[in-house]
Amino acid sequence: MKNLPSLNALRVFETAARYQSLVKASEELFVTQGAVSRQIRQLEATLGVILFERRNRGIFLTTAGEKLKQACQQAFGLLTLTIDGLQQSSQLTPLVVSCEPTIMMKWLIPKLIAFKANHPDIEIHLVSGGGNIDFSRNSVNLAIRRNDFLWDKRYVAEQLGREWIGPICLPNAENHVTTHQPLTLLHTRTRPEAWNDWMSEIKQIIPKQNELWFEHFYILLEAVMAGHGVGISSIYMIEQELSDRRISAPYGFIPDGSAYYLISPEIFEVNTPQAIFLAWLKKTFHETQIRLTDFCRH
């Protein structure tokens, strides 16, 4: 395994990237602007890539810098949650939440910082998982799932938000998609009928030149970002990329008839951590839909 850059260098980079300002980064980190600049130059030299363009006395993230910023924010977010959890009192019982991997990485983890800030007394532990859940066989308290399978009728399930899907590609490939040129279609084995479902619903045929298959959505998303073809994605899994216009959705997104649910072995009693987390999830799912409403076709 290659040696990773120092954690301090990555923290300095993330702070400068968040503000896109060396001055503001130095103020937050209580170091000089020169120290921030040196750390970033050393990081660029270590990685062999340019992370910032420097012009007009300002700094602007390159494509590589934007990707590293997103990775750092997800990693630091997960570290913060984990360390906060370790420092909690032993009397606090954490909520162990099982969640499908891609929506956990791309949607839930970046937003949990806000939940933690408002509810510091509720500890959340995340576990990657999909499909059927048996609460009697593990320590999981809650599960976030899409209703593409039948779960135990004894469980309580609260809908969080409808699923929205649509084709995604790089912005420079959007014209190829909308003019119906033959394309490389990207699939995942977890949702093998996603393309067929979308084309059937929207009455559009996307001619295929080639096909590539991946095990999980997060791998498909990386393939799209690398320019390997056009994929079908959930709107929740590419919120940041859509907002930053690093990904295009030439046909927008449509509801596919499924939805995300929070599943519990017990009822959600008022003012319990489970009920508070449920209310926050519903609100946050709704906020994502509102934020990306221009992409949604009703």
VENHU-V457060 format. One record per helix or strand of 3 or more residues. SS is the DSSP state (H for helix, E for strand). FROM is the first residue (numbers start at 0). TO is the last residue. If there is no record, write none. Layout:
[[SS FROM TO] [SS FROM TO]]
This chain:
[[H 6 18] [H 21 28] [H 32 46] [E 51 54] [E 57 60] [H 62 86] [E 94 98] [H 100 117] [E 123 127] [H 134 136] [E 141 145] [E 155 168] [H 170 177] [E 182 187] [H 188 190] [H 193 201] [E 207 213] [H 216 224] [E 229 233] [H 234 242] [E 252 263] [H 272 290] [H 292 294]]
